[in-house]
Structures are given as C-alpha cells and as structure tokens.
Amino acid sequence: MKVVVVTGASGSVGSRLIRSLVERVDVERVVALDQVKPALDHPKLSVAEVDLSVLTQAQESAVVALAAGATAIIHLAWAAGDDDASSVEEQRALARSNVNAVKAALGLASRCGVAAFVHVSSATVYGAWSDNDVPLSEQSRILPNPELPFAVAKAEAERVIAEWSDANRAVSVAVLRPAVTVGSADRRLYGALDATGVPGFAPEGRLVQYLHVDDLATAVEFAWEQRLDGVFNVAPDAGIAEEEARRLAGGLAYFDVPGRLGALLAALGWKVWRKGVPPEALAYATYPWVVSPDRLVGAGWRPAYSSAEAFVATDPRWHWDDLPPGKRQNLNSLLLLLVSSGLSATALGLLAWWRRRRRTVTAEAGLPR
C-alpha cells in the first residue's frame, strides 16, 4: 500500500488530486501539506498546515513523522503574488521563496526515503521568443524571458531538482511542464496569457494551447502512478491558431480593428485586463511557446479536452459562435460604430486642445493668431 505526500494540496490541482488519491484502493494514506487546510475531509487524509518555504527544523521533523512510510512526494506548492503592483524586488523575493519550498520538498523526500518525486513546473521555462521551435519538445532550449520572475524561478527550481535527481538515482523524478492551464482560479498568470479579452497584436498564425485543469490533475496522477522519470510537456494537442481562439471568444477579441488602432486597443486592454500579472509577461502573449505533448501521450496519458474544448468549457463569457449570424453582424456594426465614434471623439478632443493651447501660446508670445 502506498503513502503519498502532496504539497499545495488545497490548490486547484491539489484538491482534485487528493480527492482522486483517497479513493484509490492501492493508496493507504495521503498526507496533505499546505498553508491552507484542504476542504476535503476523509479518513485516509492527514493534514499539516505548514509553509515549506520557511519550514523550521521542528516542523520538518513533525512532517517527517506524519509522512512515515511515504513512497512518493508530489510537489504542487507554488505561491503567487497578490497583484501586479509589487516591486521587482518583491517578485524576486517570492521567486526565492518558491525555490526554497522546492528545496524543502526535496529534503523531505530524502528523509522519508521515497521512491518517486513529481514536480509541476511550467512551459514558460522555454521562454517566449520569435525564433522558438513550433512546437517545443523536451529537448528544446530552456531560456525563460529574464524579465518574468515566475518563469525564471520555475527554471531555477528545475535546475535544483535535476541536481538532486543526479544524486538520488534510485528515485524516479518526473518534471511536468504544463501549457496555459484554464479553469483554475489560482493560475492567474496563465489566465492573462490567454489574451483573448482584447484585440490581437501577436503575429498572424501564432498557435496557442489550453490545458484543462482537470487534465493537468490527471497528468500529475499518471506521472506518479507510472513512476515516470524525466521531463514531460503537458498539453492536450499541438494547439490552435490564435485567430480561432479569438473567434471562439467573440466580442472585442474577435473584432477586426485596423492597424494602429488595433495595437492601441490591445495595449490598453492588456494594461486593464491582466489582473495580478506583471507587464513583463506580455512577451508570452506575443511570441509562440506551444509545446509538443508527444512524450507524455506516448507513455499512455490521455486528456479529456482538446485546446478548443478546454477554452470553451472554462471561459465564463458568451461565445461568438453561440449567436445567430444576424446578431453577429449587428454587433459587428455596433462595435465598428463605437470604435469609429470613440476615435473621432478622441481626435476632435485632441484638436480642440491643440487649438486652445496654440491660442494660449501665441497670446503669451504676442504673436498674431
């Protein structure tokens, strides 16, 4: 019988995972570690409310005692910032805290003598670059955009885990790199990288991926169950064109706004809409970073949702294709009128300001108007 330790057990993925694990006949006990107590109450579930990033020696000893007989550790814990107003230093401090939590989880793995370790990383470690392979494989370069602390910290965590794995060859270590995950309230960064709330500004034909949070949970359980070893991308397919995602989203995201006006609206939309996300993440909404799921699928994992299905199933907005053709045409006309009116009003306002300013300057200078 297996004893499984799950960190970050109260999160969107963790809560799904522990619910599945306690129902398995081959699992004797699940140890949930998190700063917040999971909502689940089950005889097989033991809980410790701890912050792994600042785990004291006494707390570590208590957790080791609680996890006696553990055969695996599944590390999901990853703290996110409260908002996008935090300073660069605060973001870096949070990144260091997350890496410290990884080190603590590895320390627990060593003390408990587990046979398997699973870590959820992120496909953002590949970076968002104009010359990226499409799709990216597990052999592609790791080059996170240096201005995004989230991606940099994920890459550093992978480096720490790789070093630990080299020194603990008997332990199966699986690192999962999920694509944009949807349907999860605690993954705000991925929600913003969706970028279908505003007109597009990425190069035409850019592919995007959407991984349902339920599928990520099954991928984590699969990696543990199969004792996978190595790095595995997690995505439902090779992705869909961003234009298709915008067509599914409808509204302003689907509306074809010409030239510079489209770029202006996109920039303003990103500024207003990206709740809790640093502006440096913009590169990930501009350049390609879709991943190939071939290795994980080849091992036997099967997602329940395609990218398009995951997007539609988790998007709370009404969708363009849900409307009859006549109404879509009417809304297109209305949006065009609103954009044109807004542009005209802005232009007239700027012209009036310029004229007033010109009269003031010429009057002060004693020049003829």
Steps between C-alpha positions, in 0.01 A plus 500: 500500500618850413533814710509815287602851612341786305621857547272786395210265572237773531563649155297432188720209389576377850138486610410294194797271549447417868131437432599241242781347705295430814253300289768267365518153652880492461546815711512452875540864598538850351697768684393851400743788558385857447470833674122466464314191616339312208120494492496121471437292811582130464626221730799442273603867503753644746561875494784728609459876462856612425687742277772297333699810407569576868480151647667484840695197619224415747233526230705286265535229764124510565424471128745210461326321788161567340626372165655182641506231234454747213574352161462819294494878524297702250611862515230743382555789744582829330410838647373773271525875559195691620495750215699657219600802707776320688852624445760305309676423827177365650449280195855370532452434870189297421697307238770418756230389743356259244842353424557459875173305519629268226820443697294422811289249307816331374633492858182323609542255213850418622396456863194290415687284249232527231519309173340770285493880479268697269534874445271730301710759321381712207543523124597864557853374574554474122448873469290687246726585208439575133738218393353226721443155355131433431425288689762487773620156609657399829839528325444866408712763672399632841511878468231676707453868432722655770254778580232253617589374852239221486666333200852558632410346837341198332820444302712535815277250680555254217876548530489427873288189442735375226798526735311314773393234250860445390591431862197274558495270199275242668213751514274551197476875444238636261487869406182611324487814286134592445381741230253782575270346761136610504221444749726563798441801723853487645677523162443866420815533293380237254160665496656826384718330241179378338472861365162447330341784692646761266574538127805307388847641449703179461630391157229344285483121521648474850394176670362492854416214735246458778535220757198429717586494869330159530738365236800643683385321815470169313845555346651546846330185629611311189863607548489376859317178419732405213819604684594722207855628495619813319336808350155490341304775326131505587258620232189353338617544141730706278284806555259713302551822306457808716249626244284195575520568874389857438217379279388273783527784749313751287435854614781752472762224475347381172429845361737596219635841597728653235868585535621731771160522667504122552847516654391788727190314619703184554755684714227674702310172538811322628562779750145492637427127476815327627397484866786385720749462216824696447522691170811300412273204422394675179763306300314178581187643339696607194746227397448123458571256784270204428633161608486151356314251723629199304720358776230496767234379258742231382528383862123449508348821639179615331342845551123537517494841330658641184636855510181638347277295730695600810479866404125496438422282804678733742434842346215673688426742213241441234660386176474649154386178336213470749332798332289482184667648187270802492583600855873453437473737203308756706758484779782540249332814367443631851861439600621673185277797576623518860864474400457758224309733731759458771782568257324804358424636847861450603628671186259795543596530865871506416439755223304726735773473765768580243309805379450630856865437576606676181287808580648512852858472377462755223323745736779468757758556227314798353474329161202534263252211517 
